[in-house]
């Protein structure tokens, strides 16, 4: 479990994740991110955690 706070301009967002970061997957994540960037372009690949949170829930 980890706790993180993201601050951007006047917005402060804090959250707790019960999923542990796995260093062995970070290289694969970067590889996927680079492949997606080649396909759709950098402006259409979201990597900022505060932006990703909005896609986490429907």
MARKE-120601 format. One record per residue (C-alpha): residue in three letters; x, y, z. Coordinates in steps of 0.02 Angstrom, whole numbers, plus 50000, padded with zeros to 5 digits. Example, Ala and Ser with C-alpha at 12.3 -4.5 7.8 and 13.67 -1.06 7.14 Angstrom:
+-------+-------+-------+-------+
! lovex !    xx !    yy !    zz !
+-------+-------+-------+-------+
!   ala ! 50615 ! 49775 ! 50390 !
!   ser ! 50684 ! 49947 ! 50357 !
+-------+-------+-------+-------+
//
This chain:
+-------+-------+-------+-------+
! lovex !    xx !    yy !    zz !
+-------+-------+-------+-------+
!   unk ! 50000 ! 50000 ! 50000 !
!   unk ! 50061 ! 50175 ! 49965 !
!   unk ! 49995 ! 50350 ! 49992 !
!   unk ! 50024 ! 50490 ! 49869 !
!   unk ! 49980 ! 50673 ! 49858 !
!   unk ! 49976 ! 50763 ! 49691 !
!   unk ! 49974 ! 50952 ! 49688 !
!   unk ! 49939 ! 51047 ! 49528 !
!   unk ! 49903 ! 51233 ! 49530 !
!   unk ! 49765 ! 51256 ! 49661 !
!   unk ! 49712 ! 51073 ! 49660 !
!   unk ! 49778 ! 50953 ! 49791 !
!   unk ! 49732 ! 50770 ! 49772 !
!   unk ! 49778 ! 50634 ! 49895 !
!   unk ! 49745 ! 50451 ! 49874 !
!   unk ! 49795 ! 50282 ! 49940 !
!   unk ! 49828 ! 50133 ! 49829 !
!   unk ! 49820 ! 49956 ! 49894 !
!   unk ! 49915 ! 49897 ! 49742 !
!   unk ! 50102 ! 49894 ! 49766 !
!   unk ! 50216 ! 49962 ! 49632 !
!   unk ! 50312 ! 49824 ! 49549 !
!   unk ! 50483 ! 49880 ! 49486 !
!   unk ! 50491 ! 49731 ! 49368 !
!   unk ! 50339 ! 49799 ! 49275 !
!   unk ! 50400 ! 49979 ! 49260 !
!   unk ! 50514 ! 49935 ! 49112 !
!   unk ! 50368 ! 49851 ! 49023 !
!   unk ! 50257 ! 50001 ! 49059 !
!   unk ! 50385 ! 50118 ! 48981 !
!   unk ! 50398 ! 50003 ! 48829 !
!   unk ! 50209 ! 50007 ! 48806 !
!   unk ! 50204 ! 50195 ! 48830 !
!   unk ! 50337 ! 50219 ! 48694 !
!   unk ! 50243 ! 50104 ! 48574 !
!   unk ! 50080 ! 50198 ! 48602 !
!   unk ! 50169 ! 50363 ! 48576 !
!   unk ! 50232 ! 50303 ! 48407 !
!   unk ! 50056 ! 50252 ! 48357 !
!   unk ! 49949 ! 50399 ! 48418 !
!   unk ! 50076 ! 50535 ! 48459 !
!   unk ! 50137 ! 50604 ! 48624 !
!   unk ! 49990 ! 50724 ! 48648 !
!   unk ! 49866 ! 50578 ! 48651 !
!   unk ! 49957 ! 50469 ! 48779 !
!   unk ! 49906 ! 50510 ! 48958 !
!   unk ! 50039 ! 50470 ! 49090 !
!   unk ! 50004 ! 50600 ! 49224 !
!   unk ! 49932 ! 50511 ! 49377 !
!   unk ! 49808 ! 50649 ! 49416 !
!   unk ! 49736 ! 50636 ! 49240 !
!   unk ! 49734 ! 50446 ! 49246 !
!   unk ! 49626 ! 50448 ! 49403 !
!   unk ! 49481 ! 50519 ! 49302 !
!   unk ! 49486 ! 50363 ! 49192 !
!   unk ! 49493 ! 50243 ! 49339 !
!   unk ! 49307 ! 50253 ! 49379 !
!   unk ! 49154 ! 50249 ! 49266 !
+-------+-------+-------+-------+
//
